[in-house]
Amino acid sequence: MQMLVVRQLFELLVLALATSTISVTITKAGIFKPLRERIARLNDWAGELFSCPYCMAHWVAAGMVGVSQPVLISTGVYVLDVIISYFAVIAVAAVWSGLVIRAFIIVVPRR
């Protein structure tokens, strides 16, 4: 039982860190700036999505959870279990993204 809990927490952490890293990279990294600018010119909604790490994390987490289908809490209703896992991944990813973004602002001041 205890190993199962550790595995579930590890799975949550890995999915959240991956979600955070992908989201921050797409929305903040210089290499994706031309893509973000082009998307923003084409569509306001998509432009906002590609500039907001929290917004992007929802879509990335949907893909991650959809593929891996983690069950962090077993309620007996599988769809509910996956929804809970989805929002748990987003919550942890949001916290981690905030820490990473703040660290980069402190280390690399804006010009």
N, C-alpha and C positions, 0 to 999 in steps of 0.2 A: 504494500500500500504506500509506504513512504517513498519508495523508488518511483512509483507512478507519479506522485506529486512533484518530485524533483524533475522528472522527465517533462511533465506538463509545463512547469515553470521555465525550464530550459527552452522548450519549444516556443513558448510565448516570447521569451527574451530574444531568441534568434529571429523570429518572424518580425518582431517590433524593430529590432536593430536594422534588419534588411529593409524594411519598409521606410524607416527614417532615412537611411543612407540613400536609397534610391530617390526618395522625395526631395531631400535637400539638394542632392546632386542635380536633378532635373531643374529645380526651381531657382537655384542660387549659383551654380558653377558657371564660370565664364565660357566653358566649351559649349554649353547649351544656350547661351545668350542669343545667337542668331535665330535659333529655332523658336525661342520664346517670343522674340520680337516679330517674327513672321506670323506666328500663331495669333498674337495679339492684334496684328493688322487685319487678319482674316475674320476673327470672331472675338468679341469682348468677353464672353463667358469663358471660352477656352483660354484666352489670354490671362484672365484672372486665375484660372486653374493652374496654369503653367508658371505662375509667379508666386503662388502661395503653398508653402510646404505642408501646412495642415490640410489644405484642400486636396492636394495631390496625394497625401497619405491615405485618404479614404479610398481612392481608386487603386493605389498600389496594394493596400491591405486587402481589398476585395479580390484582387488577383492572387495574392499570396494565400489567403484563407481558402479561396475557391480551389486552388490546386492542392494545398496540403491538408485541408479539411481537419484542422485540429479540434479536439474536444477537450477544452480546459476544465469545464464543469459539466457533469452529466446530470441533466434534469429529467432525462427520459424522453425528451422531445428533441430529436436530432437537429431540426431546423433552428430551434431556440439555442441549442448548444453552439452551433456554428455562428449565430448572430452574436452571442455573448463573446465568443472567441474573437470575432471581427472587431468589436468595440474595445475589447481589452488590448488587442494589438495596436489599434489606433491610439488609445490612451498612453500606452508606454512609448510608442513612437513619437507622439507629440512632446512628451517630456524630454526625451532624448534629443529630438530635433532642436528644441529650444535651447538646451545646453550646448549643443554643437554650434548653433548659429551665434549664440552669445560668445562662445570661445573664439570664433573666427573674427567677430567684430572687435574683440579686445586685442587679439594677436595681429590682425591685419586691418588697421584703421581704414575707413573709407577715404577716398580722395576727392 
